[in-house]
Amino acid sequence: LGIVRDCRSPRFLVENLPAMTDLLQASGDKTDIQSILSELKKELSEGVGRQAAELELGRLGSLDDLKAASAGPAPALAALALVAQGEHLAAEGRLAEAEPLWLRVQQDPAGEPVPKGLALLGLAGLEVARGDADEAQSYLAELRSLTTDPWFLQEAAGIDEDLAAAR
């Protein structure tokens, strides 16, 4: 944690904050990382480093920080923040509010594969919840044409199983 306090390089923060946040969350230590990220956010008045801190605070539950990160300077981080906002809203049952966020990421012609893939998973899950298997399959087909990453394919297979069980 000391290295995060000492290093303010935007590249370091963008590359390392997600892994550090995941690691500390997995160990059950959410308080320390929240305080460090909040401290970073206060110290960094703008830029990609601040956006990375806002995104991680958002992933820990702050919808306000996700909104701030989605307006930041790095398009890929902004897209990840939009996806995370959608996930946050969907978890609260606010699917109609999540959908336009995911669609925005999915429809961005310059968007990167990871945020697009996450958005497609969200959209497919939304269609499963609506009972529209054909639309869910359409999003999954788009996902499979976008990436061969095993994690994404495993998540898509899980949605396929949900669809099969619903039938």
Secondary structure, 3 states (H helix, E strand, C coil): CHHHHHCCCHHHHHHHHHHHHHHHHHCCCHHHHHHHHHHHHHHCCCCHHHHHHHHHHHHCCCHHHHHHHHCCCCHHHHHHHHHHHHHHHHHCCCHHHHHHHHHHHHCCCCCCHHHHHHHHHHHHHHHHHHCCHHHHHHHHHHHHHHCCCHHHHHHHHHHHHHHHHHC
